[in-house]
């Protein structure tokens, strides 16, 4: 019997798995500082709000929210804080504004309209029901001087700042030599 002997060295098998960098597609920038900025939790909250709004809009015409969500703007000057909130179809006497410390709470209710029997509704998107918004104010306010008015479906609340929270100008004097 003849046997053949091979003098070639066996090459070790190469690992067929190639290392592929894992990169998941993302709409976020690669630099986390530009994503997060100074307020990481604010960015996170905005992303969660965006996600929940998309979810509630896409599925069930907002079944996730009860009633409707009133949107607002909060701005500040040297002397006061101003809140403007969209409240279409709500009478001023159906809106409650309360301030406790630096927490502003706005509640109200949009009455449900009665469906007419001789109409066929193909779409009902206008929401009714109660709403409640609470906002933390950036500083203390003079609670006894707060004014609120409602014009054309826009609620405007003017909250004068406490004297201690208003900016005070300090004169800088040169040092005598």
C-alpha positions as YAML, in Angstrom:
chain: A
units: angstrom
residues:
- id: 1
  name: UNK
  ca: [0.00, 0.00, 0.00]
- id: 2
  name: UNK
  ca: [1.33, 3.37, -0.91]
- id: 3
  name: UNK
  ca: [0.73, 6.46, 1.10]
- id: 4
  name: UNK
  ca: [1.48, 9.92, -0.02]
- id: 5
  name: UNK
  ca: [2.77, 12.43, 2.41]
- id: 6
  name: UNK
  ca: [2.22, 16.07, 1.74]
- id: 7
  name: UNK
  ca: [4.90, 18.46, 2.83]
- id: 8
  name: UNK
  ca: [2.67, 21.53, 2.60]
- id: 9
  name: UNK
  ca: [1.84, 23.22, 5.87]
- id: 10
  name: UNK
  ca: [-1.80, 23.50, 6.60]
- id: 11
  name: UNK
  ca: [-2.99, 27.06, 6.66]
- id: 12
  name: UNK
  ca: [-5.22, 27.97, 9.54]
- id: 13
  name: UNK
  ca: [-8.76, 28.60, 8.48]
- id: 14
  name: UNK
  ca: [-9.52, 32.27, 8.26]
- id: 15
  name: UNK
  ca: [-12.45, 33.55, 10.24]
- id: 16
  name: UNK
  ca: [-15.15, 34.09, 7.68]
- id: 17
  name: UNK
  ca: [-16.91, 36.61, 9.87]
- id: 18
  name: UNK
  ca: [-15.80, 40.06, 8.97]
- id: 19
  name: UNK
  ca: [-16.08, 42.72, 11.56]
- id: 20
  name: UNK
  ca: [-18.71, 45.10, 10.31]
- id: 21
  name: UNK
  ca: [-19.06, 48.34, 12.17]
- id: 22
  name: UNK
  ca: [-22.50, 48.49, 13.70]
- id: 23
  name: UNK
  ca: [-24.11, 51.71, 12.70]
- id: 24
  name: UNK
  ca: [-27.79, 52.03, 13.11]
- id: 25
  name: UNK
  ca: [-29.44, 54.67, 10.99]
- id: 26
  name: UNK
  ca: [-30.40, 57.61, 13.13]
- id: 27
  name: UNK
  ca: [-31.74, 61.07, 12.65]
- id: 28
  name: UNK
  ca: [-29.57, 62.25, 15.53]
- id: 29
  name: UNK
  ca: [-26.18, 63.83, 14.92]
- id: 30
  name: UNK
  ca: [-23.15, 61.74, 15.84]
- id: 31
  name: UNK
  ca: [-21.84, 64.37, 18.24]
- id: 32
  name: UNK
  ca: [-23.83, 63.95, 21.47]
- id: 33
  name: UNK
  ca: [-22.97, 67.49, 22.58]
- id: 34
  name: UNK
  ca: [-24.78, 68.96, 19.62]
- id: 35
  name: UNK
  ca: [-27.73, 66.69, 20.38]
- id: 36
  name: UNK
  ca: [-27.91, 67.32, 24.07]
- id: 37
  name: UNK
  ca: [-26.60, 70.87, 24.36]
- id: 38
  name: UNK
  ca: [-26.96, 72.35, 27.81]
- id: 39
  name: UNK
  ca: [-30.31, 70.79, 28.61]
- id: 40
  name: UNK
  ca: [-30.20, 67.01, 27.99]
- id: 41
  name: UNK
  ca: [-33.51, 66.26, 29.71]
- id: 42
  name: UNK
  ca: [-35.28, 68.99, 27.75]
- id: 43
  name: UNK
  ca: [-34.15, 67.36, 24.51]
- id: 44
  name: UNK
  ca: [-35.24, 63.97, 25.79]
- id: 45
  name: UNK
  ca: [-38.65, 65.36, 26.79]
- id: 46
  name: UNK
  ca: [-39.09, 66.97, 23.37]
- id: 47
  name: UNK
  ca: [-38.29, 63.69, 21.65]
- id: 48
  name: UNK
  ca: [-40.75, 61.80, 23.88]
- id: 49
  name: UNK
  ca: [-43.45, 64.42, 23.22]
- id: 50
  name: UNK
  ca: [-42.81, 64.11, 19.50]
- id: 51
  name: UNK
  ca: [-43.03, 60.33, 19.69]
- id: 52
  name: UNK
  ca: [-46.24, 60.34, 21.74]
- id: 53
  name: UNK
  ca: [-47.84, 62.96, 19.50]
- id: 54
  name: UNK
  ca: [-47.05, 60.86, 16.42]
- id: 55
  name: UNK
  ca: [-48.38, 57.77, 18.16]
- id: 56
  name: UNK
  ca: [-51.63, 59.41, 19.27]
- id: 57
  name: UNK
  ca: [-52.16, 61.10, 15.88]
- id: 58
  name: UNK
  ca: [-51.50, 57.93, 13.91]
- id: 59
  name: UNK
  ca: [-53.60, 55.55, 15.95]
- id: 60
  name: UNK
  ca: [-57.17, 56.19, 16.94]
- id: 61
  name: UNK
  ca: [-57.43, 59.94, 16.44]
- id: 62
  name: UNK
  ca: [-55.79, 60.72, 19.73]
- id: 63
  name: UNK
  ca: [-57.22, 57.97, 21.90]
- id: 64
  name: UNK
  ca: [-54.15, 58.35, 24.05]
- id: 65
  name: UNK
  ca: [-55.24, 61.80, 25.23]
- id: 66
  name: UNK
  ca: [-58.46, 62.65, 26.97]
- id: 67
  name: UNK
  ca: [-60.12, 65.79, 25.71]
- id: 68
  name: UNK
  ca: [-57.62, 67.98, 23.92]
- id: 69
  name: UNK
  ca: [-54.23, 69.47, 24.61]
- id: 70
  name: UNK
  ca: [-54.16, 73.26, 24.69]
- id: 71
  name: UNK
  ca: [-50.87, 74.65, 23.38]
- id: 72
  name: UNK
  ca: [-49.16, 77.61, 25.00]
- id: 73
  name: UNK
  ca: [-46.25, 80.02, 24.70]
- id: 74
  name: UNK
  ca: [-44.35, 81.30, 27.74]
- id: 75
  name: UNK
  ca: [-42.22, 84.44, 27.39]
- id: 76
  name: UNK
  ca: [-40.39, 86.73, 29.78]
- id: 77
  name: UNK
  ca: [-39.37, 90.38, 29.89]
- id: 78
  name: UNK
  ca: [-37.56, 92.31, 32.63]
- id: 79
  name: UNK
  ca: [-40.84, 93.14, 34.38]
- id: 80
  name: UNK
  ca: [-43.26, 90.28, 33.72]
- id: 81
  name: UNK
  ca: [-43.93, 86.80, 32.40]
- id: 82
  name: UNK
  ca: [-46.54, 86.31, 29.70]
- id: 83
  name: UNK
  ca: [-48.41, 83.14, 28.86]
- id: 84
  name: UNK
  ca: [-50.47, 82.88, 25.67]
- id: 85
  name: UNK
  ca: [-52.62, 79.80, 25.20]
- id: 86
  name: UNK
  ca: [-54.88, 78.75, 22.33]
- id: 87
  name: UNK
  ca: [-58.36, 78.06, 23.68]
- id: 88
  name: UNK
  ca: [-60.64, 78.16, 20.62]
- id: 89
  name: UNK
  ca: [-64.32, 77.71, 21.27]
- id: 90
  name: UNK
  ca: [-64.01, 78.11, 25.04]
- id: 91
  name: UNK
  ca: [-65.81, 80.91, 26.82]
- id: 92
  name: UNK
  ca: [-63.71, 83.00, 29.26]
- id: 93
  name: UNK
  ca: [-65.96, 82.01, 32.17]
- id: 94
  name: UNK
  ca: [-65.14, 78.33, 31.51]
- id: 95
  name: UNK
  ca: [-61.39, 78.89, 32.08]
- id: 96
  name: UNK
  ca: [-59.75, 78.71, 35.52]
- id: 97
  name: UNK
  ca: [-56.30, 80.18, 36.21]
- id: 98
  name: UNK
  ca: [-54.49, 79.43, 39.48]
- id: 99
  name: UNK
  ca: [-51.00, 80.35, 40.67]
- id: 100
  name: UNK
  ca: [-49.36, 78.72, 43.65]
- id: 101
  name: UNK
  ca: [-45.75, 79.76, 44.22]
- id: 102
  name: UNK
  ca: [-44.11, 79.39, 40.83]
- id: 103
  name: UNK
  ca: [-46.65, 76.89, 39.45]
- id: 104
  name: UNK
  ca: [-49.29, 78.12, 37.00]
- id: 105
  name: UNK
  ca: [-52.28, 75.84, 36.43]
- id: 106
  name: UNK
  ca: [-54.85, 76.47, 33.70]
- id: 107
  name: UNK
  ca: [-57.98, 74.33, 33.43]
- id: 108
  name: UNK
  ca: [-61.10, 74.55, 31.35]
- id: 109
  name: UNK
  ca: [-63.66, 72.66, 29.36]
- id: 110
  name: UNK
  ca: [-64.94, 72.75, 25.82]
- id: 111
  name: UNK
  ca: [-68.57, 71.65, 25.74]
- id: 112
  name: UNK
  ca: [-69.53, 68.85, 23.39]
- id: 113
  name: UNK
  ca: [-71.82, 69.90, 20.57]
- id: 114
  name: UNK
  ca: [-74.96, 67.86, 20.00]
- id: 115
  name: UNK
  ca: [-75.02, 65.84, 16.78]
- id: 116
  name: UNK
  ca: [-77.90, 66.70, 14.51]
- id: 117
  name: UNK
  ca: [-80.02, 63.71, 13.56]
- id: 118
  name: UNK
  ca: [-80.54, 64.72, 9.93]
- id: 119
  name: UNK
  ca: [-76.78, 64.96, 9.23]
- id: 120
  name: UNK
  ca: [-74.40, 62.20, 8.26]
- id: 121
  name: UNK
  ca: [-70.98, 62.83, 9.77]
- id: 122
  name: UNK
  ca: [-68.06, 61.59, 7.68]
- id: 123
  name: UNK
  ca: [-65.41, 62.90, 10.02]
- id: 124
  name: UNK
  ca: [-65.41, 64.23, 13.56]
- id: 125
  name: UNK
  ca: [-62.02, 65.65, 14.56]
- id: 126
  name: UNK
  ca: [-62.90, 68.60, 16.75]
- id: 127
  name: UNK
  ca: [-62.32, 67.51, 20.31]
- id: 128
  name: UNK
  ca: [-64.34, 68.37, 23.34]
- id: 129
  name: UNK
  ca: [-63.84, 67.79, 27.02]
- id: 130
  name: UNK
  ca: [-61.74, 69.20, 29.78]
- id: 131
  name: UNK
  ca: [-58.10, 70.19, 29.69]
- id: 132
  name: UNK
  ca: [-55.50, 70.99, 32.29]
- id: 133
  name: UNK
  ca: [-52.04, 72.47, 31.83]
- id: 134
  name: UNK
  ca: [-49.51, 73.10, 34.57]
- id: 135
  name: UNK
  ca: [-46.40, 75.16, 33.90]
- id: 136
  name: UNK
  ca: [-43.49, 75.90, 36.19]
- id: 137
  name: UNK
  ca: [-42.75, 79.61, 36.02]
- id: 138
  name: UNK
  ca: [-39.09, 80.70, 35.78]
- id: 139
  name: UNK
  ca: [-39.38, 82.97, 38.85]
- id: 140
  name: UNK
  ca: [-41.73, 84.17, 41.57]
- id: 141
  name: UNK
  ca: [-44.58, 86.49, 40.58]
- id: 142
  name: UNK
  ca: [-46.83, 88.99, 42.32]
- id: 143
  name: UNK
  ca: [-49.91, 86.76, 42.71]
- id: 144
  name: UNK
  ca: [-52.27, 89.62, 43.56]
- id: 145
  name: UNK
  ca: [-51.44, 91.55, 40.35]
- id: 146
  name: UNK
  ca: [-51.94, 88.78, 37.76]
- id: 147
  name: UNK
  ca: [-54.19, 89.68, 34.84]
- id: 148
  name: UNK
  ca: [-55.88, 87.31, 32.38]
- id: 149
  name: UNK
  ca: [-57.91, 88.08, 29.26]
- id: 150
  name: UNK
  ca: [-59.31, 86.06, 26.37]
- id: 151
  name: UNK
  ca: [-59.68, 87.45, 22.85]
- id: 152
  name: UNK
  ca: [-60.48, 85.49, 19.66]
- id: 153
  name: UNK
  ca: [-59.65, 82.14, 21.25]
- id: 154
  name: UNK
  ca: [-56.30, 83.23, 22.71]
- id: 155
  name: UNK
  ca: [-55.92, 83.41, 26.49]
- id: 156
  name: UNK
  ca: [-53.27, 85.92, 27.60]
- id: 157
  name: UNK
  ca: [-52.00, 85.84, 31.19]
- id: 158
  name: UNK
  ca: [-49.66, 88.59, 32.41]
- id: 159
  name: UNK
  ca: [-47.75, 87.73, 35.57]
- id: 160
  name: UNK
  ca: [-45.72, 90.64, 37.07]
- id: 161
  name: UNK
  ca: [-42.39, 89.54, 38.55]
- id: 162
  name: UNK
  ca: [-41.62, 90.04, 42.22]
- id: 163
  name: UNK
  ca: [-39.35, 93.00, 42.84]
- id: 164
  name: UNK
  ca: [-36.63, 90.70, 44.17]
- id: 165
  name: UNK
  ca: [-36.50, 88.73, 40.90]
- id: 166
  name: UNK
  ca: [-36.31, 91.75, 38.58]
- id: 167
  name: UNK
  ca: [-32.84, 92.56, 37.29]
- id: 168
  name: UNK
  ca: [-31.14, 95.45, 39.06]
- id: 169
  name: UNK
  ca: [-28.39, 97.50, 37.43]
- id: 170
  name: UNK
  ca: [-25.22, 97.84, 39.46]
- id: 171
  name: UNK
  ca: [-22.83, 100.67, 38.71]
- id: 172
  name: UNK
  ca: [-19.19, 99.71, 38.54]
- id: 173
  name: UNK
  ca: [-16.85, 102.30, 40.04]
- id: 174
  name: UNK
  ca: [-13.17, 102.62, 39.26]
- id: 175
  name: UNK
  ca: [-10.70, 102.04, 42.07]
- id: 176
  name: UNK
  ca: [-8.98, 105.25, 43.23]
- id: 177
  name: UNK
  ca: [-5.18, 105.08, 42.94]
...
